[in-house]
Amino acid sequence: MNKILLATNNANKLREFRQIFEGSGIQIVSPKEIGISHDVDEDADTFKGNAYKKAYEFMKISGLPSVADDSGLCVVALDGQPGVYSARFASKSGENSDDNANNEKLLRLMKDKTDRRGYYVCALALVDTDESVIEVEGECWGEIAHERSGEGGFGYDCLFYLPQFNCTMASISPEQKNSMSHRSKAIHMLLDKLRDVKNA
């Protein structure tokens, strides 16, 4: 396996994958780079389910081993919400809602909660051309802040407080985020599994 299709055109995700896979002998390509345009209906009820569905569909279309991620925020006091609905948490139509609306809803629901614990999840699924699957999941724990802070990041980063940095995820550098984020952990786990397969 010397080339893998990453099922996203998100430049930040592409950059992070390529940084971690650098020197591995595996080339990471995007759908855009090989002329593929495809949208997947992410209707599974788990992060792993959505990641697998995306990876499988892109593998079938491209003929390449394909990897996809699904990620989101889970809040303990909200019984794991917003979970797989993180991108459309504030939506009434089922379509994705903007970050501002999602954060407003989270603040409203967390107003009187004393347990502020939450964690980001990133599930990765790699589907090879023989339909074999490698699945991993990374987590990053923190707390839900009482107000927004920070100019960086996206999604819920402005409310995701990291005690070890004494600030929200939106206030740390991209390098710091990539060193400990849920996605970074999952990508490193995937690379380790691929090395294990190669050396088996």
C-alpha positions, -999 to +999 in steps of 0.1 A: +000+000+000+019+030-013-010+054-020-040+062+001-070+084-008-080+106+020-118+111+016-119+149+022-109+181+004-103+198+038-069+214+034-062+213+072-069+175+074-049+168+043-019+188+057-021+170+091-022+135+074+007+143+052+028+156+081+023+125+101+027+101+072+059+119+060+087+094+056+063+064+058+066+057+021+028+061+017+015+090-004-018+107+007-039+121-021-072+140-020-103+134-042-098+167-059-063+158-069-075+127-087-106+142-102-133+128-079-163+147-067-186+127-044-207+135-014-216+108+012-248+108+032-234+105+068-265+088+083-248+062+106-254+065+143-217+062+153-185+080+143-170+047+132-201+039+111-199+072+092-161+069+087-164+034+073-193+044+050-172+073+035-141+053+032-159+024+015-177+046-010-145+064-020-126+031-023-152+018-047-152+050-068-114+055-069-100+019-069-076+031-042-073+022-005-093+050+011-094+065+046-121+087+061-128+103+094-158+113+114-154+134+144-173+154+169-178+166+205-193+144+233-204+161+265-208+140+297-236+161+312-256+159+280-254+121+277-228+123+249-245+150+229-239+165+204-220+134+193-225+124+156-247+154+152-220+178+162-220+196+128-258+200+127-264+203+165-285+235+161-301+226+129-339+220+126-337+207+090-310+181+094-285+201+074-252+213+089-256+245+110-229+271+115-204+271+143-220+301+160-254+285+162-240+252+175-219+270+202-249+290+213-270+259+217-242+242+237-238+272+260-276+273+266-278+236+274-247+237+297-258+269+316-266+252+349-244+221+346-217+216+372-201+186+354-183+204+325-164+174+311-164+167+274-142+151+248-136+153+211-137+120+192-121+112+159-129+078+142-108+067+112-116+039+089-093+027+062-109+004+036-084-015+013-093-026-022-099-061-009-125-046+014-104-053+045-108-026+072-086-009+098-105+012+123-091+034+151-105+061+174-087+089+192-101+111+220-091+144+235-106+153+269-113+188+282-141+209+297-169+230+283-161+267+291-187+292+303-179+316+275-161+316+242-124+324+240-097+323+214-095+332+177-082+300+162-096+266+155-131+259+144-163+240+155-165+240+193-128+249+199-137+283+213-156+265+241-133+235+246-112+243+276-078+225+280-066+225+317-031+216+306-029+248+285-051+269+308-071+281+277-094+268+250-084+248+220-091+280+199-062+297+218-034+273+212-012+271+181-019+247+153+013+229+162+002+224+198-032+212+186-017+187+162+005+173+190-025+163+212-057+165+193-082+136+188-074+135+151-036+135+156-039+106+180-061+086+156-038+093+126-008+081+146-027+050+157-036+043+120+000+047+109+012+023+137-013-003+126-002+000+089+034-005+100+024-036+120+006-050+089+036-043+068+060-059+092+038-090+099 
